[in-house]
Each structure stands twice: as structure tokens, then as C-alpha cells.
Amino acid sequence: MRKIFVFISIFTIVIACWKCQPSKQRDNVSELTQTNKEIIIAYKAPCFTDKRHVSIQVLNDQYLFRYAHHPFILDSLLIVGDMNEKANICIFNRYTGKLIKAFGNTGNGPRELITPMEFSVDKDKGNLYVNDYGKKSILKYDLKSWDKTTVPSYLEIKLNSSIGDRSHILYVKDSLFIAKDLFNRFILGTPNETIQEIKTQTPDPDIFKTQDDWYAFTNAYSCDAIAPSGEKYVSATLFGGILEIYNIKGKNIQMPLYRYFYKPILQKKGSVYNPTEETIYGFCHLHATDNYLYATVHGKKNPTSMPTAIWKFRRAPAAPKLKIGRACSSACICTTVSEKALRLNCRKKPKAK
């Protein structure tokens, strides 16, 4: 009887101590971590089984960009960012190429931009979001009710300190944003609070020894895309070819699905990774729809020309696979990617009958 009493007492103490452990949940913040999960690493360049040559239509050969970036299409509008002191935002007619308005001077005054870093568009509501790192703000331009004769009206959304110190902020949906950082892979949050911190393990320990190495590398050398529905977030490396695909359900992000195309061959100096002569330059632009991912890639060492391939990913409805379909570019890909093995397999071209 005494032994039973001692056992019950010890069991009660253990349960009490377990319940007293501090919770990993913080106020309105959930942390997503990836531990003890084996990642199968198999780098394999895609097989270009089809090639197409398409004609290019020049819409406007008069306007000169200093450095064009972040093009978006919103209804009849073509929105292009430009690193120009007099006009950081340019809006054209997508059909005729006519310049409608160029605005956003560099400066610290009203209607001016200090350091515009990221552009993103809410197609449903017709809003353009510009992350101004210098102002620690997001500028929200209303293009739906814009009369196209004046500078669009905008709302300056101030960011709190935990969000404002991040240089890459993209709109997701319903006041949610994704923000990249050096200290975690990225966060999902609003301008005022962090909802979820994403901490993933290094996808290739042979190259990126620690999580911090991977976070620092992707913060500096990666491109991103978010589907219009806000249910998919994709990130890809500029050096080498490592692709991350995240699914977003409400305010929760699932762990990434990795794709290994080109192995990054890098030289590390201090905390900075630099390309070497053997480095394959990978992704440089991404664009996502709800069903497809368009990825422009070099896939070359020391490329001297513009990218020659556009990849189009499509999720097959009947099986858990990603299909890379035909894309209208100088090179097309017809391959399949297995989610389970994370290996890229080339599909043979069908024989002509």
C-alpha cells in the first residue's frame, strides 16, 4: 500500500511540473519550427525537352528606365518600379504602352519615397503596396478609384519596430504581410504585430552550416512571389537553384516543400556568401498565380545574357505532384516533381505518330 502511495505521489509531482513549464506561445504569436525532419537532397537540373520562339511586342520604346523592377498587371494597368530619383513608380496602359503617370520622387517630404524596397498588389481591391524601408512604412495607393490624371491617393501605414526593421515586406491578404529578416526565415504578421515566426532548418547543411547562415543568405540573395489568393508563398535563390514552396491557410503557414535544381557553390567571407567561378546563377524573377508559378532562371555559370527560360508550375488536381508545364519563352520545360522523394524526373518527349 505504501509503495502505491509513493508511486501516486511521484506521478502527481511529475504532472504538476510538466504543466508548470512555460508555454512556447507568446501573445498573439505562434512559432513554426522544423526539427528532426530529414530532407532528401538531390540536385538535378531540369531537362529542356521543348523549345519555342515567340515574338516580342514593343509597347513603348520612348520611356527610359534607370532600373526597372517589380512589374505588375492590374486590370488595364502595367505597374513598374524604377530606381529613379524623379519617379519610383511608373504606370502604363498594358495594351498600348502609353505612360499614364510616373510619380514617387525620392525624398523625405509628402508623397516622396526614401527607400522603396518591395512592391506588391492586391488585385481584388486594386491597391498597390510599396514598402518604404527608409520611412518604416507601407504606402498603400488606391488604384481602383484613381482618375488617372493626378497622383493616386495613398495611405501611409506606419510599422511597429519589430516589422519596420525588415527590408522585404510583401502583401499577402486581409492586412497580412510576409516580412523577411536575418534572424528568422520570415514572419507572417500585420503592420502592428507578429502573428507567426517561420524558423526552418538549413535545406543543405553542407553549404549552410546553421539556420542563421541560411536566413542571411536568403535575405540577401533570393526572390519571392505570392499568389493573388494569398494561399501560396514561393521563394527561390539567386545563386544556385533552391526553391521553397509554402502553403498559407488563414493565418497559418505550413512547412516548406523544397526543390533542388542547381547546387549553390559559394565562398563565405565572414557572414557573407559570395559566388565563385563555379556558381550557377539560378532564379532572378518569380511570378505566381493561384495555379501556376512562373520562374525566370539563368541556369548558367557567369551568364552574359538575359534569362532564356520561364518555368511554369502547376499542381495536378488528382495527385500530390507539381507539374511544370509549357511556358511561352525561348525554352520550355516538360517535367514532373515528386513531393515525396523531392526529386526532379524528366518526362520523355512523346514519339510522333
Secondary structure, 3 states (H helix, E strand, C coil): CHHHHHHHHHHHHHHHHHHCCCCCCECCEEEEECCCCCCCCCCCCCCCCECCCCCCCCCCCCCCCCCEEEEEEECCEEEEEECCCCCCEEEEECCCCCEEEEECCECCCCCCECCEEEEEEECCCCEEEEEECCCCEEEEEECCCCCCCCCCCEEEEECCHHHHCCCEEEEEECCEEEEECCCCCEEEECCCCEEEEEECCCCCCCCCCCHHHHHHHHHHCEEEEECCCCCEEEEEECECEEEEEEEEECCEECCCEEEEEECCCEEEECCEEEECCCCEEEEEEEEECCCEEEEEEEEEECCCCCCCEEEEEEECCCCCEEEEECCCCCCECCEEEECCCCCEEECCCCCCC
